[in-house]
Amino acid sequence: MTEETTITAPMPGVFYRRSDPDEAPFVEKGDRVEAGDVVCLVGVMKNFHEITADAAGVVGEILVEDEAPIEAGQELVRLTSE
């Protein structure tokens, strides 16, 4: 049975898929993540907060475009468990 988990924004800010423009994204669709793995950053007033997976799973969908403004509680990444 497959379950979905959605990672949501804990605060408003800007969504970043990578730590630096020259770096690869933290995750891509289809990647396997473990609980505690960083999946994105949220930038707030030049401070960057790591957003981590709450559970293990496979990245099913990245719901926000890189560098897009986000709101607290907004869905960011959807994981599926096997």
N, C-alpha and C positions, 0 to 999 in steps of 0.2 A: 504494500500500500504506500502510495506516494503522498507526502505531506508538504505543504508550502509554508515557508517562513518569510516574512517580509521585514527587512531592516529599514527602520524609519529614522528620520532626522531628529536628534535630540534638541536641536536649537535651529533658529533661522540663520542663514548665511549663504555661502556660495559652495556648490558641490564641485569637488575635484576628484577625478578618477586616478590621478597620478601625483606623486610628491613634487615633481619638477617637469616642466614641459618636455625635456629631453629624455625622461624616464618612461618605461613601459607602464601601462595602467596596472593598478593593484590586482584587479581581476577582469576577466573577460567572460562572456557567456560560455557556459560549458565547463568552466574551471571548478575544481573541487576545493572547498574551503573547510577548515576546521574551526571550531569555536575559538574565538580570540584572534583569528586572522584579520588583518586590516583589509577592508574592502573599498574604502574611500576616505577622503578628508572633507571636513566642513571648515571653511575659512570664515572667521568672524573678526573684523577689525584687525587684520594682519596676524591673527593667531590661528593656528591650524590644529584642528581636533581630529584625531584618528577615530574612525567609526569601524567597529569590529563586528564580526559575525557572532551572534548569540549561540548558534548551533552549527554543527557540521552539515554540509549539503553541497549541492551543485548549483552554480549561478545559472538561474533560468532566464533572468531578464534584468537588465539595468534600466531603470525607469526614468532616469534624469540625464539630460545632456551634460557633458563636461562643461564646467564653468557657469552653469545656470544658477540663478538665485533660487533658494529653497526656503520653505517655511518649516517651523517646528512641527513634528508629527507627519511630515510628508514622506511617502513611501519612496525609498531610494533603490533598493536591490531586492529582488525576489529569489529565494533559494528553494530548491526542492530536495527533499530527503528521500533516500531509497529504502 
